[in-house]
Amino acid sequence: MFKDESVIGAVIFFQIGLLIWVKLWDFSITAAIYATVILVPIIMLFIMFAAHAYKTQVKQRLQSTMNKMDELDDINDELNRF
């Protein structure tokens, strides 16, 4: 569904969350949990933005393709008149 860049971005966010756990685990389990709680909404917003951007791009590409098909159909009609 998503483009490669969006998937890579989601993986990077996941790795940041994992890194937070590794770094904060020895310091405090509570700090690790709070950091994760803060990171989860950010990840969700990123995924929602990526889905919206992908949906917008697909709509634009579909509209462009439909316009080209209409132009080709018009050219075909003109050629068939002769």
HTML snippet that shows the backbone in 3Dmol.js (N, CA, C, O; Angstrom):
<script src="https://3Dmol.org/build/3Dmol-min.js"></script>
<div id="view" style="width:600px;height:400px;position:relative"></div>
<script>
const pdb = `
ATOM      1  N   MET A   1       0.821  -1.191   0.000  1.00  0.00           N
ATOM      2  CA  MET A   1       0.000   0.000   0.000  1.00  0.00           C
ATOM      3  C   MET A   1       0.865   1.256   0.000  1.00  0.00           C
ATOM      4  O   MET A   1       0.587   2.205  -0.733  1.00  0.00           O
ATOM      5  N   PHE A   2       1.911   1.261   0.819  1.00  0.00           N
ATOM      6  CA  PHE A   2       2.738   2.454   0.933  1.00  0.00           C
ATOM      7  C   PHE A   2       3.925   2.373  -0.005  1.00  0.00           C
ATOM      8  O   PHE A   2       4.300   1.300  -0.479  1.00  0.00           O
ATOM      9  N   LYS A   3       4.489   3.500  -0.254  1.00  0.00           N
ATOM     10  CA  LYS A   3       5.711   3.537  -1.045  1.00  0.00           C
ATOM     11  C   LYS A   3       6.888   3.111  -0.176  1.00  0.00           C
ATOM     12  O   LYS A   3       6.782   3.044   1.049  1.00  0.00           O
ATOM     13  N   ASP A   4       7.993   2.829  -0.817  1.00  0.00           N
ATOM     14  CA  ASP A   4       9.166   2.352  -0.098  1.00  0.00           C
ATOM     15  C   ASP A   4       9.650   3.349   0.947  1.00  0.00           C
ATOM     16  O   ASP A   4      10.083   2.947   2.027  1.00  0.00           O
ATOM     17  N   GLU A   5       9.585   4.645   0.642  1.00  0.00           N
ATOM     18  CA  GLU A   5      10.057   5.645   1.582  1.00  0.00           C
ATOM     19  C   GLU A   5       9.243   5.630   2.867  1.00  0.00           C
ATOM     20  O   GLU A   5       9.795   5.816   3.951  1.00  0.00           O
ATOM     21  N   SER A   6       7.948   5.413   2.758  1.00  0.00           N
ATOM     22  CA  SER A   6       7.087   5.387   3.936  1.00  0.00           C
ATOM     23  C   SER A   6       7.399   4.177   4.804  1.00  0.00           C
ATOM     24  O   SER A   6       7.417   4.271   6.031  1.00  0.00           O
ATOM     25  N   VAL A   7       7.641   3.056   4.168  1.00  0.00           N
ATOM     26  CA  VAL A   7       7.974   1.850   4.917  1.00  0.00           C
ATOM     27  C   VAL A   7       9.313   2.030   5.624  1.00  0.00           C
ATOM     28  O   VAL A   7       9.466   1.643   6.782  1.00  0.00           O
ATOM     29  N   ILE A   8      10.275   2.616   4.928  1.00  0.00           N
ATOM     30  CA  ILE A   8      11.581   2.867   5.540  1.00  0.00           C
ATOM     31  C   ILE A   8      11.432   3.818   6.726  1.00  0.00           C
ATOM     32  O   ILE A   8      12.062   3.615   7.764  1.00  0.00           O
ATOM     33  N   GLY A   9      10.612   4.844   6.583  1.00  0.00           N
ATOM     34  CA  GLY A   9      10.376   5.771   7.689  1.00  0.00           C
ATOM     35  C   GLY A   9       9.743   5.091   8.887  1.00  0.00           C
ATOM     36  O   GLY A   9      10.131   5.360  10.024  1.00  0.00           O
ATOM     37  N   ALA A  10       8.767   4.208   8.652  1.00  0.00           N
ATOM     38  CA  ALA A  10       8.128   3.484   9.745  1.00  0.00           C
ATOM     39  C   ALA A  10       9.130   2.568  10.443  1.00  0.00           C
ATOM     40  O   ALA A  10       9.115   2.449  11.668  1.00  0.00           O
ATOM     41  N   VAL A  11       9.995   1.926   9.671  1.00  0.00           N
ATOM     42  CA  VAL A  11      11.012   1.053  10.261  1.00  0.00           C
ATOM     43  C   VAL A  11      11.986   1.872  11.108  1.00  0.00           C
ATOM     44  O   VAL A  11      12.401   1.431  12.180  1.00  0.00           O
ATOM     45  N   ILE A  12      12.346   3.052  10.633  1.00  0.00           N
ATOM     46  CA  ILE A  12      13.248   3.905  11.406  1.00  0.00           C
ATOM     47  C   ILE A  12      12.597   4.310  12.725  1.00  0.00           C
ATOM     48  O   ILE A  12      13.260   4.301  13.762  1.00  0.00           O
ATOM     49  N   PHE A  13      11.309   4.666  12.706  1.00  0.00           N
ATOM     50  CA  PHE A  13      10.618   4.990  13.949  1.00  0.00           C
ATOM     51  C   PHE A  13      10.593   3.795  14.888  1.00  0.00           C
ATOM     52  O   PHE A  13      10.773   3.948  16.096  1.00  0.00           O
ATOM     53  N   PHE A  14      10.370   2.604  14.340  1.00  0.00           N
ATOM     54  CA  PHE A  14      10.381   1.392  15.168  1.00  0.00           C
ATOM     55  C   PHE A  14      11.759   1.193  15.797  1.00  0.00           C
ATOM     56  O   PHE A  14      11.863   0.830  16.969  1.00  0.00           O
ATOM     57  N   GLN A  15      12.808   1.428  15.025  1.00  0.00           N
ATOM     58  CA  GLN A  15      14.165   1.275  15.546  1.00  0.00           C
ATOM     59  C   GLN A  15      14.455   2.313  16.629  1.00  0.00           C
ATOM     60  O   GLN A  15      15.170   2.027  17.589  1.00  0.00           O
ATOM     61  N   ILE A  16      13.906   3.510  16.476  1.00  0.00           N
ATOM     62  CA  ILE A  16      14.084   4.528  17.516  1.00  0.00           C
ATOM     63  C   ILE A  16      13.425   4.056  18.809  1.00  0.00           C
ATOM     64  O   ILE A  16      13.998   4.198  19.889  1.00  0.00           O
ATOM     65  N   GLY A  17      12.231   3.499  18.699  1.00  0.00           N
ATOM     66  CA  GLY A  17      11.552   2.966  19.879  1.00  0.00           C
ATOM     67  C   GLY A  17      12.352   1.854  20.534  1.00  0.00           C
ATOM     68  O   GLY A  17      12.460   1.799  21.759  1.00  0.00           O
ATOM     69  N   LEU A  18      12.914   0.969  19.721  1.00  0.00           N
ATOM     70  CA  LEU A  18      13.739  -0.113  20.248  1.00  0.00           C
ATOM     71  C   LEU A  18      14.998   0.439  20.910  1.00  0.00           C
ATOM     72  O   LEU A  18      15.416  -0.047  21.961  1.00  0.00           O
ATOM     73  N   LEU A  19      15.595   1.445  20.299  1.00  0.00           N
ATOM     74  CA  LEU A  19      16.785   2.073  20.868  1.00  0.00           C
ATOM     75  C   LEU A  19      16.464   2.735  22.208  1.00  0.00           C
ATOM     76  O   LEU A  19      17.268   2.679  23.139  1.00  0.00           O
ATOM     77  N   ILE A  20      15.297   3.356  22.304  1.00  0.00           N
ATOM     78  CA  ILE A  20      14.882   3.969  23.571  1.00  0.00           C
ATOM     79  C   ILE A  20      14.812   2.908  24.661  1.00  0.00           C
ATOM     80  O   ILE A  20      15.286   3.124  25.776  1.00  0.00           O
ATOM     81  N   TRP A  21      14.221   1.765  24.337  1.00  0.00           N
ATOM     82  CA  TRP A  21      14.125   0.690  25.324  1.00  0.00           C
ATOM     83  C   TRP A  21      15.508   0.214  25.747  1.00  0.00           C
ATOM     84  O   TRP A  21      15.755   0.017  26.937  1.00  0.00           O
ATOM     85  N   VAL A  22      16.404   0.028  24.798  1.00  0.00           N
ATOM     86  CA  VAL A  22      17.742  -0.474  25.122  1.00  0.00           C
ATOM     87  C   VAL A  22      18.496   0.535  25.981  1.00  0.00           C
ATOM     88  O   VAL A  22      19.139   0.157  26.961  1.00  0.00           O
ATOM     89  N   LYS A  23      18.422   1.800  25.624  1.00  0.00           N
ATOM     90  CA  LYS A  23      19.168   2.828  26.357  1.00  0.00           C
ATOM     91  C   LYS A  23      18.575   3.105  27.741  1.00  0.00           C
ATOM     92  O   LYS A  23      19.319   3.301  28.702  1.00  0.00           O
ATOM     93  N   LEU A  24      17.259   3.123  27.850  1.00  0.00           N
ATOM     94  CA  LEU A  24      16.622   3.518  29.101  1.00  0.00           C
ATOM     95  C   LEU A  24      16.315   2.348  30.028  1.00  0.00           C
ATOM     96  O   LEU A  24      15.958   2.565  31.186  1.00  0.00           O
ATOM     97  N   TRP A  25      16.443   1.130  29.553  1.00  0.00           N
ATOM     98  CA  TRP A  25      16.090  -0.035  30.358  1.00  0.00           C
ATOM     99  C   TRP A  25      16.925  -0.085  31.642  1.00  0.00           C
ATOM    100  O   TRP A  25      16.392  -0.316  32.727  1.00  0.00           O
ATOM    101  N   ASP A  26      18.236   0.133  31.509  1.00  0.00           N
ATOM    102  CA  ASP A  26      19.094   0.093  32.693  1.00  0.00           C
ATOM    103  C   ASP A  26      18.863   1.288  33.605  1.00  0.00           C
ATOM    104  O   ASP A  26      19.013   1.186  34.823  1.00  0.00           O
ATOM    105  N   PHE A  27      18.500   2.415  33.016  1.00  0.00           N
ATOM    106  CA  PHE A  27      18.274   3.624  33.809  1.00  0.00           C
ATOM    107  C   PHE A  27      16.988   3.504  34.619  1.00  0.00           C
ATOM    108  O   PHE A  27      16.993   3.647  35.842  1.00  0.00           O
ATOM    109  N   SER A  28      15.881   3.238  33.914  1.00  0.00           N
ATOM    110  CA  SER A  28      14.585   3.145  34.595  1.00  0.00           C
ATOM    111  C   SER A  28      13.568   2.537  33.632  1.00  0.00           C
ATOM    112  O   SER A  28      13.430   2.986  32.494  1.00  0.00           O
ATOM    113  N   ILE A  29      12.877   1.538  34.089  1.00  0.00           N
ATOM    114  CA  ILE A  29      11.837   0.919  33.262  1.00  0.00           C
ATOM    115  C   ILE A  29      10.695   1.904  33.043  1.00  0.00           C
ATOM    116  O   ILE A  29      10.059   1.901  31.990  1.00  0.00           O
ATOM    117  N   THR A  30      10.441   2.741  34.034  1.00  0.00           N
ATOM    118  CA  THR A  30       9.380   3.743  33.917  1.00  0.00           C
ATOM    119  C   THR A  30       9.719   4.747  32.822  1.00  0.00           C
ATOM    120  O   THR A  30       8.844   5.139  32.049  1.00  0.00           O
ATOM    121  N   ALA A  31      10.970   5.163  32.749  1.00  0.00           N
ATOM    122  CA  ALA A  31      11.390   6.103  31.709  1.00  0.00           C
ATOM    123  C   ALA A  31      11.248   5.470  30.331  1.00  0.00           C
ATOM    124  O   ALA A  31      10.847   6.142  29.381  1.00  0.00           O
ATOM    125  N   ALA A  32      11.569   4.199  30.215  1.00  0.00           N
ATOM    126  CA  ALA A  32      11.425   3.504  28.937  1.00  0.00           C
ATOM    127  C   ALA A  32       9.957   3.429  28.522  1.00  0.00           C
ATOM    128  O   ALA A  32       9.629   3.623  27.351  1.00  0.00           O
ATOM    129  N   ILE A  33       9.092   3.154  29.464  1.00  0.00           N
ATOM    130  CA  ILE A  33       7.657   3.071  29.162  1.00  0.00           C
ATOM    131  C   ILE A  33       7.118   4.438  28.752  1.00  0.00           C
ATOM    132  O   ILE A  33       6.378   4.540  27.774  1.00  0.00           O
ATOM    133  N   TYR A  34       7.479   5.490  29.486  1.00  0.00           N
ATOM    134  CA  TYR A  34       7.013   6.834  29.134  1.00  0.00           C
ATOM    135  C   TYR A  34       7.518   7.278  27.769  1.00  0.00           C
ATOM    136  O   TYR A  34       6.777   7.890  26.999  1.00  0.00           O
ATOM    137  N   ALA A  35       8.758   6.978  27.470  1.00  0.00           N
ATOM    138  CA  ALA A  35       9.305   7.337  26.166  1.00  0.00           C
ATOM    139  C   ALA A  35       8.563   6.612  25.050  1.00  0.00           C
ATOM    140  O   ALA A  35       8.305   7.188  23.994  1.00  0.00           O
ATOM    141  N   THR A  36       8.225   5.360  25.283  1.00  0.00           N
ATOM    142  CA  THR A  36       7.469   4.594  24.290  1.00  0.00           C
ATOM    143  C   THR A  36       6.062   5.161  24.130  1.00  0.00           C
ATOM    144  O   THR A  36       5.555   5.261  23.013  1.00  0.00           O
ATOM    145  N   VAL A  37       5.444   5.524  25.225  1.00  0.00           N
ATOM    146  CA  VAL A  37       4.096   6.104  25.176  1.00  0.00           C
ATOM    147  C   VAL A  37       4.107   7.403  24.373  1.00  0.00           C
ATOM    148  O   VAL A  37       3.151   7.704  23.658  1.00  0.00           O
ATOM    149  N   ILE A  38       5.172   8.159  24.492  1.00  0.00           N
ATOM    150  CA  ILE A  38       5.292   9.395  23.724  1.00  0.00           C
ATOM    151  C   ILE A  38       5.540   9.089  22.249  1.00  0.00           C
ATOM    152  O   ILE A  38       5.024   9.795  21.382  1.00  0.00           O
ATOM    153  N   LEU A  39       6.308   8.065  21.953  1.00  0.00           N
ATOM    154  CA  LEU A  39       6.681   7.755  20.572  1.00  0.00           C
ATOM    155  C   LEU A  39       5.534   7.120  19.782  1.00  0.00           C
ATOM    156  O   LEU A  39       5.444   7.322  18.571  1.00  0.00           O
ATOM    157  N   VAL A  40       4.668   6.368  20.430  1.00  0.00           N
ATOM    158  CA  VAL A  40       3.586   5.672  19.714  1.00  0.00           C
ATOM    159  C   VAL A  40       2.668   6.638  18.963  1.00  0.00           C
ATOM    160  O   VAL A  40       2.385   6.385  17.792  1.00  0.00           O
ATOM    161  N   PRO A  41       2.183   7.739  19.572  1.00  0.00           N
ATOM    162  CA  PRO A  41       1.346   8.671  18.790  1.00  0.00           C
ATOM    163  C   PRO A  41       2.090   9.298  17.617  1.00  0.00           C
ATOM    164  O   PRO A  41       1.498   9.556  16.569  1.00  0.00           O
ATOM    165  N   ILE A  42       3.385   9.543  17.792  1.00  0.00           N
ATOM    166  CA  ILE A  42       4.167  10.107  16.698  1.00  0.00           C
ATOM    167  C   ILE A  42       4.234   9.119  15.540  1.00  0.00           C
ATOM    168  O   ILE A  42       4.113   9.508  14.378  1.00  0.00           O
ATOM    169  N   ILE A  43       4.425   7.859  15.852  1.00  0.00           N
ATOM    170  CA  ILE A  43       4.446   6.832  14.804  1.00  0.00           C
ATOM    171  C   ILE A  43       3.093   6.754  14.105  1.00  0.00           C
ATOM    172  O   ILE A  43       3.032   6.643  12.880  1.00  0.00           O
ATOM    173  N   MET A  44       2.017   6.812  14.871  1.00  0.00           N
ATOM    174  CA  MET A  44       0.679   6.756  14.288  1.00  0.00           C
ATOM    175  C   MET A  44       0.442   7.958  13.368  1.00  0.00           C
ATOM    176  O   MET A  44      -0.121   7.799  12.285  1.00  0.00           O
ATOM    177  N   LEU A  45       0.861   9.145  13.781  1.00  0.00           N
ATOM    178  CA  LEU A  45       0.715  10.326  12.928  1.00  0.00           C
ATOM    179  C   LEU A  45       1.516  10.175  11.640  1.00  0.00           C
ATOM    180  O   LEU A  45       1.042  10.543  10.565  1.00  0.00           O
ATOM    181  N   PHE A  46       2.721   9.637  11.745  1.00  0.00           N
ATOM    182  CA  PHE A  46       3.541   9.423  10.556  1.00  0.00           C
ATOM    183  C   PHE A  46       2.862   8.456   9.595  1.00  0.00           C
ATOM    184  O   PHE A  46       2.844   8.695   8.387  1.00  0.00           O
ATOM    185  N   ILE A  47       2.309   7.378  10.112  1.00  0.00           N
ATOM    186  CA  ILE A  47       1.636   6.397   9.259  1.00  0.00           C
ATOM    187  C   ILE A  47       0.399   7.014   8.621  1.00  0.00           C
ATOM    188  O   ILE A  47       0.128   6.770   7.445  1.00  0.00           O
ATOM    189  N   MET A  48      -0.357   7.811   9.379  1.00  0.00           N
ATOM    190  CA  MET A  48      -1.540   8.466   8.815  1.00  0.00           C
ATOM    191  C   MET A  48      -1.140   9.453   7.715  1.00  0.00           C
ATOM    192  O   MET A  48      -1.803   9.521   6.680  1.00  0.00           O
ATOM    193  N   PHE A  49      -0.071  10.215   7.927  1.00  0.00           N
ATOM    194  CA  PHE A  49       0.409  11.143   6.912  1.00  0.00           C
ATOM    195  C   PHE A  49       0.859  10.403   5.664  1.00  0.00           C
ATOM    196  O   PHE A  49       0.559  10.822   4.547  1.00  0.00           O
ATOM    197  N   ALA A  50       1.577   9.304   5.851  1.00  0.00           N
ATOM    198  CA  ALA A  50       2.060   8.523   4.712  1.00  0.00           C
ATOM    199  C   ALA A  50       0.888   7.962   3.914  1.00  0.00           C
ATOM    200  O   ALA A  50       0.915   7.972   2.684  1.00  0.00           O
ATOM    201  N   ALA A  51      -0.147   7.471   4.609  1.00  0.00           N
ATOM    202  CA  ALA A  51      -1.319   6.932   3.919  1.00  0.00           C
ATOM    203  C   ALA A  51      -2.039   8.037   3.148  1.00  0.00           C
ATOM    204  O   ALA A  51      -2.469   7.825   2.015  1.00  0.00           O
ATOM    205  N   HIS A  52      -2.172   9.217   3.759  1.00  0.00           N
ATOM    206  CA  HIS A  52      -2.841  10.331   3.081  1.00  0.00           C
ATOM    207  C   HIS A  52      -2.052  10.778   1.848  1.00  0.00           C
ATOM    208  O   HIS A  52      -2.631  11.025   0.790  1.00  0.00           O
ATOM    209  N   ALA A  53      -0.731  10.880   1.993  1.00  0.00           N
ATOM    210  CA  ALA A  53       0.099  11.301   0.861  1.00  0.00           C
ATOM    211  C   ALA A  53       0.018  10.275  -0.266  1.00  0.00           C
ATOM    212  O   ALA A  53      -0.058  10.649  -1.436  1.00  0.00           O
ATOM    213  N   TYR A  54       0.034   9.005   0.070  1.00  0.00           N
ATOM    214  CA  TYR A  54      -0.042   7.957  -0.950  1.00  0.00           C
ATOM    215  C   TYR A  54      -1.399   7.997  -1.645  1.00  0.00           C
ATOM    216  O   TYR A  54      -1.477   7.863  -2.866  1.00  0.00           O
ATOM    217  N   LYS A  55      -2.465   8.180  -0.873  1.00  0.00           N
ATOM    218  CA  LYS A  55      -3.815   8.239  -1.445  1.00  0.00           C
ATOM    219  C   LYS A  55      -3.940   9.432  -2.396  1.00  0.00           C
ATOM    220  O   LYS A  55      -4.525   9.309  -3.472  1.00  0.00           O
ATOM    221  N   THR A  56      -3.395  10.578  -2.006  1.00  0.00           N
ATOM    222  CA  THR A  56      -3.429  11.762  -2.848  1.00  0.00           C
ATOM    223  C   THR A  56      -2.651  11.534  -4.136  1.00  0.00           C
ATOM    224  O   THR A  56      -3.093  11.932  -5.213  1.00  0.00           O
ATOM    225  N   GLN A  57      -1.509  10.904  -4.025  1.00  0.00           N
ATOM    226  CA  GLN A  57      -0.691  10.631  -5.211  1.00  0.00           C
ATOM    227  C   GLN A  57      -1.408   9.677  -6.165  1.00  0.00           C
ATOM    228  O   GLN A  57      -1.357   9.865  -7.381  1.00  0.00           O
ATOM    229  N   VAL A  58      -2.066   8.672  -5.635  1.00  0.00           N
ATOM    230  CA  VAL A  58      -2.793   7.730  -6.481  1.00  0.00           C
ATOM    231  C   VAL A  58      -3.952   8.420  -7.189  1.00  0.00           C
ATOM    232  O   VAL A  58      -4.192   8.171  -8.371  1.00  0.00           O
ATOM    233  N   LYS A  59      -4.674   9.286  -6.477  1.00  0.00           N
ATOM    234  CA  LYS A  59      -5.772  10.024  -7.105  1.00  0.00           C
ATOM    235  C   LYS A  59      -5.268  10.894  -8.248  1.00  0.00           C
ATOM    236  O   LYS A  59      -5.876  10.942  -9.318  1.00  0.00           O
ATOM    237  N   GLN A  60      -4.153  11.582  -8.016  1.00  0.00           N
ATOM    238  CA  GLN A  60      -3.602  12.456  -9.041  1.00  0.00           C
ATOM    239  C   GLN A  60      -3.129  11.650 -10.246  1.00  0.00           C
ATOM    240  O   GLN A  60      -3.353  12.050 -11.389  1.00  0.00           O
ATOM    241  N   ARG A  61      -2.485  10.532  -9.997  1.00  0.00           N
ATOM    242  CA  ARG A  61      -1.995   9.695 -11.097  1.00  0.00           C
ATOM    243  C   ARG A  61      -3.168   9.104 -11.887  1.00  0.00           C
ATOM    244  O   ARG A  61      -3.103   9.006 -13.112  1.00  0.00           O
ATOM    245  N   LEU A  62      -4.228   8.716 -11.195  1.00  0.00           N
ATOM    246  CA  LEU A  62      -5.411   8.178 -11.867  1.00  0.00           C
ATOM    247  C   LEU A  62      -6.063   9.245 -12.734  1.00  0.00           C
ATOM    248  O   LEU A  62      -6.456   8.961 -13.865  1.00  0.00           O
ATOM    249  N   GLN A  63      -6.183  10.465 -12.226  1.00  0.00           N
ATOM    250  CA  GLN A  63      -6.783  11.550 -12.991  1.00  0.00           C
ATOM    251  C   GLN A  63      -5.954  11.861 -14.236  1.00  0.00           C
ATOM    252  O   GLN A  63      -6.499  12.085 -15.317  1.00  0.00           O
ATOM    253  N   SER A  64      -4.643  11.873 -14.072  1.00  0.00           N
ATOM    254  CA  SER A  64      -3.761  12.128 -15.207  1.00  0.00           C
ATOM    255  C   SER A  64      -3.915  11.038 -16.275  1.00  0.00           C
ATOM    256  O   SER A  64      -3.968  11.336 -17.468  1.00  0.00           O
ATOM    257  N   THR A  65      -3.983   9.810 -15.851  1.00  0.00           N
ATOM    258  CA  THR A  65      -4.144   8.692 -16.789  1.00  0.00           C
ATOM    259  C   THR A  65      -5.494   8.763 -17.491  1.00  0.00           C
ATOM    260  O   THR A  65      -5.590   8.505 -18.691  1.00  0.00           O
ATOM    261  N   MET A  66      -6.529   9.112 -16.747  1.00  0.00           N
ATOM    262  CA  MET A  66      -7.859   9.235 -17.351  1.00  0.00           C
ATOM    263  C   MET A  66      -7.876  10.346 -18.401  1.00  0.00           C
ATOM    264  O   MET A  66      -8.488  10.185 -19.457  1.00  0.00           O
ATOM    265  N   ASN A  67      -7.213  11.465 -18.125  1.00  0.00           N
ATOM    266  CA  ASN A  67      -7.141  12.556 -19.103  1.00  0.00           C
ATOM    267  C   ASN A  67      -6.416  12.112 -20.373  1.00  0.00           C
ATOM    268  O   ASN A  67      -6.845  12.426 -21.483  1.00  0.00           O
ATOM    269  N   LYS A  68      -5.320  11.383 -20.202  1.00  0.00           N
ATOM    270  CA  LYS A  68      -4.595  10.886 -21.370  1.00  0.00           C
ATOM    271  C   LYS A  68      -5.445   9.905 -22.177  1.00  0.00           C
ATOM    272  O   LYS A  68      -5.415   9.915 -23.407  1.00  0.00           O
ATOM    273  N   MET A  69      -6.197   9.066 -21.483  1.00  0.00           N
ATOM    274  CA  MET A  69      -7.081   8.118 -22.184  1.00  0.00           C
ATOM    275  C   MET A  69      -8.166   8.858 -22.958  1.00  0.00           C
ATOM    276  O   MET A  69      -8.504   8.468 -24.075  1.00  0.00           O
ATOM    277  N   ASP A  70      -8.713   9.921 -22.375  1.00  0.00           N
ATOM    278  CA  ASP A  70      -9.721  10.726 -23.072  1.00  0.00           C
ATOM    279  C   ASP A  70      -9.128  11.376 -24.325  1.00  0.00           C
ATOM    280  O   ASP A  70      -9.769  11.423 -25.375  1.00  0.00           O
ATOM    281  N   GLU A  71      -7.898  11.875 -24.197  1.00  0.00           N
ATOM    282  CA  GLU A  71      -7.238  12.481 -25.360  1.00  0.00           C
ATOM    283  C   GLU A  71      -7.021  11.443 -26.459  1.00  0.00           C
ATOM    284  O   GLU A  71      -7.253  11.724 -27.635  1.00  0.00           O
ATOM    285  N   LEU A  72      -6.584  10.267 -26.086  1.00  0.00           N
ATOM    286  CA  LEU A  72      -6.382   9.205 -27.077  1.00  0.00           C
ATOM    287  C   LEU A  72      -7.703   8.780 -27.720  1.00  0.00           C
ATOM    288  O   LEU A  72      -7.748   8.474 -28.911  1.00  0.00           O
ATOM    289  N   ASP A  73      -8.752   8.763 -26.945  1.00  0.00           N
ATOM    290  CA  ASP A  73     -10.066   8.423 -27.486  1.00  0.00           C
ATOM    291  C   ASP A  73     -10.531   9.479 -28.486  1.00  0.00           C
ATOM    292  O   ASP A  73     -11.101   9.148 -29.526  1.00  0.00           O
ATOM    293  N   ASP A  74     -10.285  10.756 -28.168  1.00  0.00           N
ATOM    294  CA  ASP A  74     -10.636  11.836 -29.101  1.00  0.00           C
ATOM    295  C   ASP A  74      -9.835  11.725 -30.394  1.00  0.00           C
ATOM    296  O   ASP A  74     -10.379  11.901 -31.485  1.00  0.00           O
ATOM    297  N   ILE A  75      -8.543  11.432 -30.268  1.00  0.00           N
ATOM    298  CA  ILE A  75      -7.710  11.261 -31.462  1.00  0.00           C
ATOM    299  C   ILE A  75      -8.200  10.083 -32.291  1.00  0.00           C
ATOM    300  O   ILE A  75      -8.234  10.149 -33.520  1.00  0.00           O
ATOM    301  N   ASN A  76      -8.576   9.010 -31.614  1.00  0.00           N
ATOM    302  CA  ASN A  76      -9.103   7.836 -32.312  1.00  0.00           C
ATOM    303  C   ASN A  76     -10.383   8.169 -33.065  1.00  0.00           C
ATOM    304  O   ASN A  76     -10.573   7.735 -34.202  1.00  0.00           O
ATOM    305  N   ASP A  77     -11.257   8.937 -32.433  1.00  0.00           N
ATOM    306  CA  ASP A  77     -12.504   9.345 -33.103  1.00  0.00           C
ATOM    307  C   ASP A  77     -12.232  10.197 -34.337  1.00  0.00           C
ATOM    308  O   ASP A  77     -12.873  10.037 -35.375  1.00  0.00           O
ATOM    309  N   GLU A  78     -11.259  11.112 -34.201  1.00  0.00           N
ATOM    310  CA  GLU A  78     -10.919  11.953 -35.343  1.00  0.00           C
ATOM    311  C   GLU A  78     -10.335  11.127 -36.499  1.00  0.00           C
ATOM    312  O   GLU A  78     -10.642  11.379 -37.664  1.00  0.00           O
ATOM    313  N   LEU A  79      -9.518  10.171 -36.177  1.00  0.00           N
ATOM    314  CA  LEU A  79      -8.919   9.334 -37.225  1.00  0.00           C
ATOM    315  C   LEU A  79      -9.959   8.432 -37.895  1.00  0.00           C
ATOM    316  O   LEU A  79      -9.853   8.134 -39.084  1.00  0.00           O
ATOM    317  N   ASN A  80     -10.939   8.010 -37.146  1.00  0.00           N
ATOM    318  CA  ASN A  80     -11.974   7.127 -37.700  1.00  0.00           C
ATOM    319  C   ASN A  80     -12.947   7.873 -38.609  1.00  0.00           C
ATOM    320  O   ASN A  80     -13.669   7.247 -39.384  1.00  0.00           O
ATOM    321  N   ARG A  81     -12.974   9.192 -38.523  1.00  0.00           N
ATOM    322  CA  ARG A  81     -13.851   9.971 -39.402  1.00  0.00           C
ATOM    323  C   ARG A  81     -13.401   9.909 -40.866  1.00  0.00           C
ATOM    324  O   ARG A  81     -14.216  10.042 -41.779  1.00  0.00           O
ATOM    325  N   PHE A  82     -12.118   9.710 -41.075  1.00  0.00           N
ATOM    326  CA  PHE A  82     -11.589   9.720 -42.443  1.00  0.00           C
ATOM    327  C   PHE A  82     -11.753   8.415 -43.074  1.00  0.00           C
ATOM    328  O   PHE A  82     -11.366   8.234 -44.229  1.00  0.00           O
TER     329      PHE A  82
END
`;
const viewer = $3Dmol.createViewer("view");
viewer.addModel(pdb, "pdb");
viewer.setStyle({}, {cartoon: {color: "spectrum"}});
viewer.zoomTo();
viewer.render();
</script>
